[in-house]
Amino acid sequence: MKKNYVVIGIGRFGFSVARALYDMGHDVLAIDSKEEIVETISPYVTHAVQVDAVDEHSLKSLGISNMDAAIVGMGDDIQASILVTLLCKELGVDTIIARAQDDLHGKVLAKIGADRVVFPEREMGVRVAKSLTCSNILECIDLSDEYSIAEIEVLKEWENKTLSDIELRKNYGLNVMAIKTPDGELNISPLPENVLKQKDILVAIGRLEDIQRLEYSSNKRK
C-alpha cells in the first residue's frame, strides 16, 4: 500500500531513508533548512522543500498532519530534533521515528512522543560486528527485539540432505521460508523433501537467540 512519508533533516541517515522509501513506491516529502541539500535530494523524492523545521507554522502549512509517518533525521542537532519531534506529535502525525545521538537523547525523544528511536551508527556497528563473528549467518534483519530473519549458509553436514533431515525447527526453532541457490534462483516455501546443495542459502525466521545458538553450534563444530 502506497503511503505518505516526511523526512525532516537530510543528512546521511535522512537521505538514505528518504530515497529508499521513494524507491519502494511511496510518496516522500524531504525537508531541510539548506538549499543545496534540498537540490541534491530533489531527484530522489516526490517533493523536497527548504524549510526551517522548528517553525510550527511552516510544518503545518506543508500538511504534516496528513502524513502516515515522520522520520526526524537531525540527530546531530539535539535541540532541533527534540523540538521537531514534539511539533510532529502536536500536529497529529500517526507515527514518528526519530534519530538519536545517545541514550539520554533517545530517552527524551521517547518521552515526548517518538514511537521509535533509532541509533544508526550504533546499529550499523552491531551489524558489522555480527558479520565478523557469525561466519554462517550472512545477513540478519531484526523484525523486533525478539525475532529476526536470517540468511544462513548451508553447513557442510547439511549438504545433500533434505530440510526434513536437518530438522531446523525441531533443533533450533527456526522456520525456513525460502532457499536461495548460487545461480540466484529463489525457492519460496520449500518442501520438507527439498535437498540442500553446497553454497545454498536458507532464509529462515526465528528468535534471535535461536539464530545465535545455531551459529555458536556450527562454529564449535569447525
HELIX and SHEET records of a PDB file:
HELIX    1   1 ARG A   12  ASP A   23  1                                  12    
HELIX    2   2 GLU A   35  ILE A   41  1                                   7    
HELIX    3   3 SER A   42  TYR A   44  5                                   3    
HELIX    4   4 GLU A   56  SER A   61  1                                   6    
HELIX    5   5 ILE A   64  ASN A   66  5                                   3    
HELIX    6   6 ILE A   78  GLU A   90  1                                  13    
HELIX    7   7 ASP A  103  LYS A  111  1                                   9    
HELIX    8   8 PRO A  120  THR A  133  1                                  14    
HELIX    9   9 LYS A  156  TRP A  158  5                                   3    
HELIX   10  10 LEU A  163  ILE A  166  1                                   4    
HELIX   11  11 LEU A  168  TYR A  172  1                                   5    
HELIX   12  12 LEU A  208  LYS A  220  1                                  13    
SHEET    1   A 6 HIS A  47  GLN A  50  0                                        
SHEET    2   A 6 ASP A  27  ASP A  32  1                                        
SHEET    3   A 6 ASN A   4  ILE A   8  1                                        
SHEET    4   A 6 ALA A  69  VAL A  72  1                                        
SHEET    5   A 6 THR A  95  ARG A  99  1                                        
SHEET    6   A 6 ARG A 116  VAL A 118  1                                        
SHEET    1   B 5 ILE A 137  ASP A 142  0                                        
SHEET    2   B 5 TYR A 147  GLU A 153 -1                                        
SHEET    3   B 5 ILE A 201  ARG A 207 -1                                        
SHEET    4   B 5 ASN A 175  LYS A 180 -1                                        
SHEET    5   B 5 LEU A 186  ILE A 188 -1                                        
END                                                                             
